[in-house]
Amino acid sequence: MDPTKAMSLLSKACPYLARTGLTALQGLAATGVSIPGASRGLATSAVEQARCSVCPGHTGQSALLAKASQCPVVGPSIRANESAAKPAQPLPAACPYAKCADQAAPKAASDVQPVTHETTEAAFDYEGLYQAKLAKKHEDKSYRYFNNINRLAARYPQAHTANAANIVTVWCSNDYLGQSKNPAVVDAMKTALDTYGAGAGGTRNIAGNSALHLRLEGELAALHRKEAALVFSSCFVANDATLSTLCSSLPGCVIFSDKMNHASMIQGIRHSGARKHVFDHNDLGHLEQLLAQYPRSTPKLVAFESVYSMSGTVGRIPEICALARKYGAITFLDEVHAVGMYGPHGAGVAEHYDYAASLHTPAGQRIPGSVLDQVDIITGTLGKAFGIVGGYIAASSSLVDMIRSYAPGFIFTTSLPPPIAAGAVASIEYLSASQRERYLQQTHTRQLKGDLANAGIPVVPNPSHIVPVLVGDAESAKAASDMLLAKHNIYVQSINYPTVPVGEERLRITPSPGHDNYMRARLVSALDSVWNTLGLKRTVDWERLGGRCGVGEDRAFSELHVGWKRGVEHVWEDAQLQQAHDYERTRKGGVPVTPIIPATVQCVLQN
């Protein structure tokens, strides 16, 4: 223990020491000290000197010893010990100094018992622990089963199961716009593969900072109208590395996190070691109440998302940014499920707020006062709407450079392979120019939500492209998913705890540009059949129970919960969809903007 800390402990334990300054005590202990064993190399710190002079059984002389002899508790023992010149005796049990002295003194080497493995004691049952943890998952019905699904590029949005002859239609892919099979993307990846090979060769520090990496980061910075960007192996890593590195660097940083934030953000916040507050989802009043507890000078960060992946709700970006400015905080916005999907160039929901201004402003140029310009740090993924893999941040050049220089998640991880970087660049460029995919995806989402509402299938209300169908029970959600796959050749994965709270289990459906009217009709019919067979609750049933996660609840409450603009049902408004449609039709010389269904897919559907 540190000597100063030890003396402080002693001062608290003894009335005399409490009235005497630390400097005075050290001086008394050092006066006239003669410590037995000093020649044998024993410790002679101020704390050890005080202990040797005060403890009964020790013969070292000091001014402190004389004072200690006056103590009504230990004094008699000291005097008796000195007169008898006996070996050291234990301190009286009543002495408040004894415990502190034991803490202050290091254990002698002879007091430490050597470790021995000569024992009949059994080792820890590791396998037993693993099996017990799995048994718990099976018991509460939250054990995760992964289906063998192999998406077919030439037959998008279809796939085959473990049996290649068994073709199913996929309705839950995060390849939202089908970019993974886009010829422009695939060709760019093939060219890079032939030119640079399959792997990156290591971290960027060791293997080099390739031109493709730099080009990709340039494209991402321009897309979000920020000074710089940095690419990671995934957005989970990007969120974890950025939040942990940044918030552990800010002195006394306090983090304010939305209750529904993704696990990657929660992990980064935990790893930062910073103090945190969790505010209710999209609850501006609760957020402001928490922010107001701290001085404006305290470093603060507000972490939230634009589109929440399991509910489809949308973060209240401009209002949160305004609160952050008011209380001296910076903002960290996760646009993972929005990049490629919203805004005229696919920069996300923050861009979509200023749709017209973004549409007519050159790429990479700041739009002062825009919502996008108010966000300090944006994170996104290359693995969803862009159809590849990887994650990134976009922010000021100084912040990006600091993360590049300090974040272990970037420094010590193999960089993205050249074909991946090339495919990502091609996908970003394509979606920056094309509105066709966004128009079709949003149109199909609206149509499906309407059809499900008419059938009484409970959809969690939201203004985004995600269609969460509420089941409310883990076992039933899995049964519904299994039945859709086995009986209807439709793949929709069930979602359970911890991805969603217990009691809010659901099927998560994501329409794509490739799902046509016939596919949609088959899905609605199949869901209706499954709901009847399993006896699952419909919208009216949830209403009678008072509602859950927006289904059957008061619309005013629901609007506050789902975010976006009050009174506006969809992020993509009617006029914006019409503009996207007209733009694409003009760009393609009058060709109708409809899904392109491969002939092989049409044959399967007709059969």
N, C-alpha and C positions, 0 to 999 in steps of 0.2 A: 504494500500500500504506500502511496505517496506520503512522505513525512509530514508535510503540512496538513494533509487531510487527517492523518492519524492524530496529530496534536489537537486538531479541532474536535475530533471524536472524544478524546480524553477530557477536553475542557467541558464538554457537555455532561460528562459522567461525574465529575468531581466538583463540589462547591468551590473549593479553593482555586482549582484550575479555571473555573468559569470567571473568576474575578481577576485573573492574571492574563495579560496579553501574551500572545504567542511568542513574540520576540524575547520577552522577559523569561518565559519558560525555557526557551532554547538556551539563553544565557546562563540560567541557573543549572541546567543539566550539563552544560559544557565546563562549568567551573569546578576545578579540582577533581576531574573524573579520572578514575583509575579502574579500568574495566578488566576483570579477569578474563583471560583468553584472548586479549587483543593481539598478543604476539602470535596466537595460533590462527590469525586471519579472520576472527569473528567480526561481525558488522559493528561499525562505530558511528552510525548516523546519529543525529540528534534524538530521534525517536528511540533508537536502541540504547543510547546513553541514559535517557530518562527511565526506560524500563529497567536497566541494570541497576540504577541508583535507587529506584523506588521499591522494586519488588522485594519482599522478604526473602532472605536466603542469599542475597547478593551482597558482596562486600565493597563494591565500588563506592567511593565517597564523592559527594557533590553537594552543592548548596541546595539542590532540589530535594535531596534525601533528608536534609535537616527540616525542611518545610513539611515533607511528607510525614515525618515522625510526629508532627503536631496534629495529624488527622485523627479524629476520634475513632475511626473505623479501622484503618490500617496501622496507625501509630503504635498501639500496644504490640502488635505482631512484629513490627520492625525493631522495637526496643528489646523485646524478649529474644528475638533472633540474634541481635547483635551481642547481647550479653552472654548467650549460651554458645555463640559461634557454631551453631548447628548447621547441618546441610539445609539446603533450600526447602521451605515448606510451602504447601499450596496457599494461595490467597484465600482469605475468608470468603465464604459464599456470599456474604452481604455486600462485598465490595463492588461498587458500580464500575470500578476501573477494570476489573478482571476481563470482562468480555471485550472491551475496547482494546485492551493490551493484546489479547489473543489475536484480534483482527489485524493489529498493527504489525505484529511480529511474523516474519516468514517461518514456515515449518522447517525444522531441521531435517537434513537429509535422512538421518537415522529414524525419524518418526514416520517416514513414508514407507508403507508396506509394499514390497515388490510384487508386481503382477505375475501371477502364475496361471498356466493353462492346465496344470495337473489337477483336474477336477472331473467329477462325474456329472456335473450340471449340463443339461441339454442346451444346445444352441437355440437361438430364436427361430420360431417356426415361420419362415418367410412365405413358403407356399401356402400355409394356412391363412396368413393375412390376405394374400392375393385372392384366394378362393372366397374368403369371408366378404371381402369388398364386392366381388362379383355377385355373390349370393344376395347381397343387399340390393344391388341393381335389379336382379331378377325379381326379387320380392316386391319392390315398389313399381315394377313394370316400366322402369326407365332404362333398362339395358338396351343398348343400341345395336341394331342389326343392319349391316350394310348389304344392300342388294347388288348383284352382279349386273351392272348396266353398262353397255358399251355403245356410246353414241356414234352414229354413222354420219360421216361428213357428207356423203353423197345422198343421204336420205333424211337429212335434217327436217324436222325435229324428232326423228325416230332413232331407235337403238335396238340392239339385240341383247338378250339375257345370256346366261351361261350357255344356253343352247343357241347357236348362231342362227338357227332357222326360226327362232321365236322372236318376232318383231313387235316392239311396243312403242307407243307414242309417249314421249317425255314431256311432262308439264311442270317440272320443278327445277329446271336448270338455271344456274346463275350466268350462263352464257346468254345473257338477255337478248342480244341482238344477232346472235349467230355468227359473230365475227371469227370464231375459231375455224370456220370452214370458208370464209371469204377468200376468193381466189387472189385478191391483191395481197392479203396477209400471208397466205400459204406460199405464194410465189416469192415474196420477200424473204421468208424464212428458208426456203429451199436455196435461194441464191447465197444467203449468208452461210448456210451449212456447207455448201460447196466451196465457198471462198475461205471461211475462217474455221471450219470444223465444228464439232458438236459442243465442246466445253469451253469455259472461260479460262481455265488454267490456274485458278486461285483467286485470292482477293485482289481488289484493284490496286492495292499498295504493292503487291508482289508481282501479279501477272500483267499489270499495266492498265492504264486508263484508256480504254479503246474509244475509237471515234464513234462507234455505235452507242456506247453508253453516254457520251457527251451529247450526241445528237438527240437521244431520247430525252435526256434531262432538259435540253433546250426546248423541245417540243412541249414538254409538260409545263415548264415555266411560262411559256407563251400562252398555252391553253388557259391557265389560271391567272394570267396577267400579273405574275409575280417576278421578282428579280432572279430567283434561282430555284432549282429543284434537285432532289437527291433520290436515287433509286435504291430500293432494298430488295431482298429476296422474296418478301411478301409484305402485305400491309399489316399483318399481325406483328411482324418484326419491326416495321416502320413505326407503328404506334407505340409498341413496348419500348423500343430504343429511344425514340424522340422524347416521350414523356418522362421516362426514367432519367435520361441524361439531362434534359433541360431543367426539370423541377428539382433535381438534386443539386444543380448548380446555382439556382436562385436562392439566396439566403432567406430562410424562414418562409419559403413559398407555401401558399395554401391553394389547394386544388378544389374546384367545384365541379362535380361530375353529375350528369344526368342519370337518373335512376335506371334507364334502359340502355345505357352505353354498352358497347360490345366488350367481350371478354379481353380482347387485346388492349383496350384502353384501361380497363380495370387492372390488368397485369402491369402495365407501364406505371400506373399511379402507385400501385403497391411497391414496385421495385424502386420508385423514386425516394421512398421514405418520407415524403412530404405529408403534412397534415392535409386531410381531405374532408369535404362535406359532400353529401349526396343530396341533390334536390329532386323533388318529385318531377316526373316526366313532363316537360314543357311548361312547368309551373313558374311563371315569371315572378310572382309574388314571393314564393318560397326562395327562389334564387336571390332576389334582392334582399330579403331578410337575412340570409346567410352572408352575403357580401358586405352588408352594412355593419357587421360585427368587427370589421378590421379597418385600420387606418388606410387611407388611400396609398400611402407609401409602402405598405406591405406588398411584396411580390405575389401576384395572384394569377391563376389560369383557370378559365372556364372551358371544360371539355364536353363536347356534345356531337351529335350526328345530324346529317341533313335528311337522309331516309333511313329509318330504323327497320332493319331487314326482316324481322319476324312479325311486326305489326303493320308495316307500311306507313306509319305515321311520319310526319315531317317536322324537323326541328324549326323552332321560331327564330331563324337566323338574325334578321335585322333587330329584333327586340333584344335578343341576348347580347348582340354586339353593342347596342346602346347602353345596356346595363354595365357591360365590361368597361366601356370608356368612362362611364360615370364614376366607377369605383376603382379605376386604375388597374384593371386586369387585362390580360391578353387572351385571345380566343384560339381554341384548337378545334377545328371542324373536320370531322370524318365524313368524306363524300364517297365512301367506297361503293355504296349501292346507287349512287347518283351520277358518277362520271360516265360520260358516253350517252346517258339517258335524258338529261335535261339541259336546257340552254340551247341556243341556236348552233353552238359549236360542240356541245357535249361536255362543257366544263362542270356541270352539276347544277344543283338547286340554287346555289348562291348566284350563279350567272343567270339563271332563269328569272330571278326577281327583276332583273333589268334587261328583259328579253330584247326589246326594241333597240336600246342603246348598244347592247352587245352585238346585235345583228349587223349594225352599221359601223362599228369601230374595228379598225384593223387588229388582227391577232397580235397579242403580246403588249398592246398599248393599254396603259392604265385608264380606268374610267373613274376619275375622282368622285367620291360620294356614293359610288355604287355599293351594293351589298358585298359583292366579291372583294372590293377594295378594302372593306372594313374588317375582313377576316384576317387575322395575323398568320395563322398556320393552317394549311389545308393538307389533309392526307387522302390518298386514293389508292385504287388498285388497278392493275393491268389484267386481273384474272376474272373479271365479271363481264361488263359490257364490252370491254376491249378484247375479250376472248383469248388472252394469253396467260401469263402468270407474272407475279411481282407486285411490289408496292412502292409508294413514293411519298415524299413530302414536298410542298411548294411554299416558299416564304421569302423573307428578305435574304439577301446574299450572306449577311453576317451570321444570321441564325443557322442557315443551311451549312455554312462552313464550320461553325462550331460543332454541330451534330456530326458532320463528316470527320472532324478531328478528335471527337471524344467518345462517340457512341460505339460500344463493343459490338452491338448488333450489326453495325455497318463495317467496322474495321476488320473484324475477324471472321467474316462470312464470305464464302466464295461468291463472286459477282454473277449476275445473270449471264448465261451463255449468249454468244453473238446472235444465233438464230432467234432467240427469244426477244432480244433487244430490237432486232430488225423487224420482227413481226409486230411488236408493240408500236414502233414508229409508224409502220404502214397503217395499222388500225386507227391510231390517233388522227393521222392525216386524212384517212378515208371518212371517219365520222365527223371530222371538223367541217367537211364539205357536204356530206350527204345528210338529208333529212328523211330519206325514205324509210330507213329502219326504225327511227324514233316514231315517225308518224304511224306506221303499221302496228308497232308494239302498243302504243298508247290507245289506238283505235280498238285493237283486239281486247285490251284490258277493260275498256269501258263496256264493250259488248258482253264480255263474260260476266262482269259484275252485275249487269242488268239481268242477264238470263238466270243467274244464281238467285238473285233477289226475287224474281218471279216464281222460282221453284221453292222458295222458302228455305234455301240452304243458307246457314248463318255465316256471313262474311264480316270480318272485323273491319269497321269503316275506316277508310283512309283516302287521301287524295293522290296516291302514288300508283306505281305500276305493279305492286305486289298484292296478291289476292289470298289473304289468310282465311281459311275456313275453320271456324271454331268447332272443336269436338268436346273438349273439357275433361278428357280422361285419357291417360297414357295407353292403357290396354286397348281401349276402343279406337284410338287414333291409329295404332299399329294394325289393328284388325281391318280398319277401313282401307289403309294403304295396301295391305296384303290382298284384300278382296279386289281392289281396283286392278292390281297387277295380274292376279291369277285368273280372274273371270272376264276382265274387260281389256286386257293388254294396254293398260294405262299406268304409267309410273308417276306417282306423287308421293314423296317421302313424308312420313309423319314427323312432327316436331314435338319434343317433350322436354322435361326438366333435365339439365339446368338452362337450356337454351331459352325456354319460356317458363314462367312460374307454374307450379303444380296447380291443376284445375283449369289451365288455359292452353292445354295441348291442342294441336291443330294440324291441318294439312296446309302446306304452303305452296300455292300455285303461282307460276310466273308465265303468263302468255308471252309468245315471241312473235316476231314478224312472220314466221313460217307456219303458224297455226291458222288454218282457214276455217270457214264457217262450218264445214262438215265435221272437222275435228272438234270444234267447240260444242256442237250439238251432241256428239258422242260422249264428251266429258260430262256435260250437264246431265244427260240421261243416266250415265253410269253412277254419278254421285247420288242422284235421286234414288236409284235402285239400292245402293249401299246403305243410305240413310234409312230406307224402309226395312231392309233386312236386319240391320243391327239395332234398329229402334233408337237412333241418335236424335238428339234434340234439334229441332228446327228453330227458326228465328222467333216464332210466336211462343215457343216453349221457354226460351231465354227471357223474353219479355215478361212472362208470367212469374219468373223467378227473380225479377228485378234487374236482369241484364248482367253481362260480364264482358270485360275488356272492350266496351263500346257496342257490343251486340245487344239490342233491346234496351239501351240506355237513353237517357234524355239527350236530344240532339244538341242542345246548347252546351252541355257538358262534353259531349263527344267532339264538338268543334274545337273547344279549348284543348282537348287531349290530342287530336290528330295534327294540329298545327296548320301551317300554310295561312292563307288569307281568310279572314272571317267572311262567311257567306259565299266563298268560292269553292266549288266541289272538287275540282281537279287542278293539279299543278299545271298541266298542259291545258290552257283555256281554249275555248272553241275557236277564237280568232287566230290563236297561235297554231293550232292544228291545221286550220284552213290555209294559213300562210305557208306552212311546211308542205302541205299537199300541192299547192299551186307552184311553189318553188321547184319541187321535184318534177312535176309534170312538164314545166317549161324546160328544165335542165335536160330531161330525157326526150324532148321533142314531141310532147303530147302523149307519150305512153302512159296508160293508166297506172296508178300507184296501187298495185294489188300484190298479194303474196305470190311468190314464185315457187310452185310446188313441183318437185321433180316427178317425172313420169313414173318412176319406180314406186314412189310414195303413193301416187294416185291409184295405182293398181292394187296395192295392199289395202288402201282404204275402201275401195269398191268391193273387195272380196270380204 
